[in-house]
Amino acid sequence: MIPEQEQKAFDIVEQKEARLLEHYKTVIGVDTSVPPGETYEDLIDKLEPEFQRLGFQTERVTIPESEYAHIPLPLKGPRTNLVATRSHGKEPITIYAHMDVVPVEEKWTEEPFGAEVKDGKIYGRGTADMKGAIASVLTAVEAMDEAGIEPNYDLIVCLCTDEEIGGYPGIEHLARHGYVKGHMLCLEGGQDPMTWLGSAGSADVTITVTGESCHSGMNYLGINAIDAMIPVLNELYELKQDVEKRESELPGRDHPKAPSNKMTPMFNLSIINGGVKSNIVPATATLLINRRFIPEETYEQVTQEIQAAVDRAKEKSPAKSIDVDFYNVYPPMKLDPNGPRMQKMKEAVQLVQGYSDDEWSAFGVAGSTDMANVQQILGWTDIPFRGPGRMESRAHGADEFVYVEDAKAHVKELIHYLAF
């Protein structure tokens, strides 16, 4: 049985559906794709007055360029984060959402920045991952205020930069400089009956093979960089076979194509480039590897074994040089599913969505997250994840969406978590 005051707030959420959809239009309507990530302040210009109207004190925190200059991507504009705080002298809670989204590349059938509603779905880049959660927070606070409900916490809402590229995301900067307090509520994830037990680390590795160009009709005068890349590919492919046999102690996602029922590493030969014209022997060839590593592995281990494979290939390759550049995107993370915060969020979702314990699952995910940076800095393992999307929401894909009913459910879950 839902308490009368909580039911009143839930009823208000139902009445505020149009307002929730208005918030979706605001947050989805600004294209915050990264790279380049040059419109963070445009979105903050729209959201900061909304938080101030609800009684929040706001601060814009811009990351110094020196902190993200190492990121090997074409970034533009200031990396500005918004911290909105509403205090009543209670225990603080940090509520997190990132403002950036991945670029729109595939053809969409719906407007990617329109937040249009069709057949009970809200379409748009970032609806599920994860700007839709910002609309949830605003609507939850509005509904609690209208119902006369005061949260059990002082609210610190952090709207952050660059989660989709890593390297130095905004929440890492805020955690390092004392803005993150109390405990963390991460509004990423979905409405499916599941708990995240951990996430993979992520590293990008760029290998550049240098040969020597010449006319393809006299190829013996040059060094074909693509040919010279083959020993590198052979060594890396052998390493891939070894790496992907490893298993974490954490269970993995149940899928018929999964290599194991445990969380496993991923070794992806992601992008390969070489050559400019058919009658020119290519002087350079590049390979980009994305390596997802389980919590039992370290970044140092990942880099050392890839470097060792490349060193072995150098002995077999005619290349003039082979260079390796490593980019540490995110560390891995383990979470405590029995922590009181994670249990409270599970309670909220089961209350609102009606899931039973038998329907619930828990596993580690191969995706990576900036919450791992927070964990490294603050040591927190009890970090609940919950957003408005679902596994089927096509996050990072064309026609990303969330269901309107799930968007409202997410608002109700936040109200229960924060006030009951």
N, C-alpha and C positions, 0 to 999 in steps of 0.2 A: 504494500500500500504506500503510495507516494504522499508525503506530508502535504497538508493543505497549502502552506506557503510556497512549497516547491512546485506543486501543481499549478498554482497561480502564475508562477514565473513561466512554466512550460506553456500555459495557455497564451500568455503574452507573446512568447516566441512564435506560436502559430499565427497570432494576429499580426506579427511584424514580418511576415514573409516578404512583403513588398519592400520593406526597409532592408532586409537581408540581401535581397537581390540588387537593390540600389548600391549597397556596399560592394557587392561583387563587381558591378559595373565600374565602380571607382578603381578598385585595385587591379582588375584585369585590364582596364582601359589604357593603362600606361605600359608601353612595351619596355620591360626591364630586362630584355635578353642580355645574357653575358656569354661570351664577349659580344659587345664592348662594355656593357654595364654603365652607360653614360647618362641614364635617366633616373637614378635613385632619388635625386633631389626633387625631380618633377613629381614623383609619387609621394614623397614626404610632404611636399607643398599641399597635396590634397588630403593627406591623412593627419597631419599634425593638428589642424584645426578641429578635426573630429574628436581626437583625444582630449584636447584642451576644453572643448565643449562639455565633456564628461568629467571634468575636474582633475585631469592629469596635468602634472608638471612635465614639460618636455625639454629634451636636450638633444641637439644634433652632435654626433661624435664622428668626426672625419678622420680616417686613418692616414697617417703620414705616408707619402709616396714611397719613402725609403723602406717601408715595411712590406710592400707588395711588388717592388721593382723586379724581384727575381722571378715572378710568375711569367712563363713563356707564352703569353697570349696577348693579342692586341686590345688592351684595355684602354678605355677613354673615360674622362670625367672623374670627379671626386668620389671616393668610396665613403659615402656618408650614411651613417646608421642613425636611427631614431630610438631614443630611450624615453619611454613615457611612464611616469610614476604617480601612483595615487596612494597616499599613506594615511593610516589611521592609528599608527603606533602598534601594529600587529606584526606577526612573523612575516617576513617577505617571501614572495614567490616570484621567480623570473619566468615569464611566459614568452616563448621564442617562436618567431617565424622569420623566414628569409624572404626578401623582396625580389630576388633575381629569379629568372626563369631561363630554361634552355632556349636557343633560337628556334624559330619556326622554319623548317626546311622542306618537309613534305607538303604536298598539296592537301589543303583542308577543304571539307565540304561546308564548314561553318566558319564564321569570322573569328580568327584566333584571338582578337583583342576586343571582342564585343560583349562577352558574357550573356549571349542570347539564350533564352530558355526555349527548348523544343522537346516535346514528348517527355516532360518531367526531368530534363537534364539541363544543367547550366554548362555551356560550352565555352572553352577559352584556355589559352596557354596559362598555366599556373592555377587553374581552378582546384586541381588535386595536389599539385606540387609547386608551391604550397601557399600561394597568395590568398586562396579562398579562406584559409584559416584566419587571416587578418579580419575578414568580414565577420567570421564567427566571434572573434573576441569583442569587436565593437558591438555586435548585436547582443551578446551575452551580458555585457556591462549595462547596456541600455535596458534590457529586460529586467535585470536585477534591480536597477534603480527604480524602474516603474513599479516593481512589485514590493518595494521597500525592503529589499534584502541587502544586507551588508556582507561582503565577502569575509571569509575567515582570515584573509591575508592582506598585507599591503601588496599592491599589484605593481610589478615592474615589467612592462611590455617592451621587449627588444625586437625591433624590426631591422634585419641585418642584411649585409651585402655578401655576395660572392660565394654562397654555399655551393653553387653548381660548378665551380672551378677549383675550389680548395686553395691550398697553398698558404693563404692567410685570410680566412674568412672573417667577416665582421664580428661574429660572436666570440671568436678567439681573442680578438683585440679587446672586446668588452670584458671578457673574463679575466684577462691579464691586468686590466686597469680598474678592477673593483666594482664594475657595474652589475655583475651577476651575483645575486645574493639569495639566501634561503635555500630553496631547491629549484630545480629546473622542470618546467613543463614544456615539452617540445610538441608543437602542433603539426608535426609531420607524421605521415602514416595514413591509415584509412579506417573505415568503418567495419571491416571484416573482423570476425571473432578470432583475433590473434594477438600475441604478445611478442615483441622483438626481444630476443635474448642477447643480441649483439650484432655487430656489423663488421664488414671486412675493411681492412686498410686498402688504400689505393696508391699506386705509384705509376707514373708514366716514364718510359725510357725511350729516348731518341737515339738511334744508332745511325751515324753518317759514314758511309763508305766513299772514299775518294779514289778515283782512278785517273785516267788521262784521256781526253777526247781526241778523236781523229776522224778522218773520212771512213765511213763504213765499208767502202770498197778496198780499203787498206787497213783493216782492223788490227793487223799485227803491229801497227805503229803506235797503238794506244793501249790503254787498260780499261776494259769494260767494267764499270762500277757495278752493274747488275750481276755480271758473272762473278765479280769479286764478292758480292753479297751472299752468294749461294752457300759457302762454308759457314757463314754466320747464321743463316736460316737453318742449316742442318743442325748446328750445335744447339740453337735455341729450341728447335722442335724436339730434340731429345730431352732437353731440360723441361720443356712443357709436359712431356709424358710423365716424368718423375714428379713434378710439382702437383699435377692434378690428381695424383693418387693419394695425396695426403688428406687427412681428415682432422677436423676439429673435434673437441669433446662436445661441442654444441650440436644439437640436432639441426638438420637442414630443412628446407622447404620440401614438402611432400609433392613430388612431381614424377610422373612415369619416365621422363627422360633424364632425370637427375642421376649423376654417377654414383651417388651414395645417399643414405638417409642421414648422413652427417653434413654439416657445413664444410665445404671444400674450397681450396684456392682456385683462382681462375688465372690462366696465362693466355692473354689474347694478343696475337699478331694483328694489330688493328689497322694500320695504314702503311702502305709501301709506295714509294715514289722514285722514279728515275727516268732519265732521258728527256729530250726535248724534240727530237725529230728522228725519223727512221734512218736517215743517211748520216747520222752523227753517232759515233760510239759514245755512250753516256759517260760523263766525267764524275758524276755523283749519283748516289742512290741513298735513300733514307728509309728507315723503318721505325715506326712508333709501336711500342709495346704498352699495353695496359695490364698491369699485374695487380690482381686482387688477392690480398693475403689475409689469412685467418688469424684470430687473436694469438694463437700459439707461435706464429711467425713474427719476425721483426723486420723493420725496414732495412736494417743493416744486413740481415741475412739475405733479403731479396736482392739488394744491390750487389752484394758480394758474389752470389752465385751467377747472376747475369753477367757481371764483369768477367768472371772466370770463364764462362762459356765463350764470350767474345775473345778473350785472350787465347783460348784454344783455337778459335777460328782464324785468328791472325796468322798462326803458323801454317795454315793451309791456303790462305787467300793471297792473290797477287796484288791486292790493294796497296796504294801508296800510303794510305792511313785509314784507320778505323777509329772513330771517336764516339764516346758514349756520354750522354747527358741524362742525369736522373732528376726527376721532379717528384718530390714527396707531397702527394695530393692530400691524403688523410691517413691517420693511424687507425688501427682496428680498435674495437671496443667490446667489452663484455658487460652485461647488465644483470642485475639481481631481480628475477621475476617475483620473488617473495618480499621485496621491499614494500613498506607501507604505501609509498606513493604509487607504485605500479599496481598494487592491489586496489587502491582507491580508484584509479582510472578504470580498471577492469570492472569494478563494481558499478561505476557510472555508465559504462557502455552496456553492460548487461541489463541495468535498470531501464535504459532508454530504448535499446534495440531488442531486448527480450531474449538474448542468447542464454543458453544453458552451459554449464561446465562441460558437458559432453561435446558441445559444438566448438569449444575453445581449443586452440593450438598455440604452441610456442616454439620458436626456432630462430636461428641466426640468419641474417640476410646478407647477400653478396653485395648489396649497395653500400655506399660509404656516406658518412655524415659528419658534420662539424660538431656534433655532440661529443664525438671522440676527442676533439680538442679540448672541450670543456672538461671532460673526464680527466685528461692528462694534467690539466692545470689545477682542478679542484678536487679530484679524486672521487667524484660522485658516481655511484653505480645504480642508484635508484632514480632513473629518469624515465618517466612515462612518455610514450609517443602516442599521439592520436590526432588524426586529421579527418577532413570531410570526404575524402575519396575512397576508392576501393581498388582491389587488384585489377579490376576490369576497366579502370578509369582512363587508361591510355596515357598515363603520365609520361612525358617526354615524347609522346607520339602525336600523330595527327588526330584532330578532333578530341582532344583531351576534355574530360567532362567530370562533373559530379552530379549525383542525383539531388534534386531539390529537397527531397525528404531526408537524405543523409546530411545535407547542409544544415537543416533545422535540427536534426538529431545531434550534430556536433555542438551546436550552441547549447542545447540542453545538457549534454555531458559536461561541458565547461561549467555551467551553473551548478550542477551537482558537485563537481569536483571542488569548486572554489568556495561553496557556501554551505554544503550539507554533509 
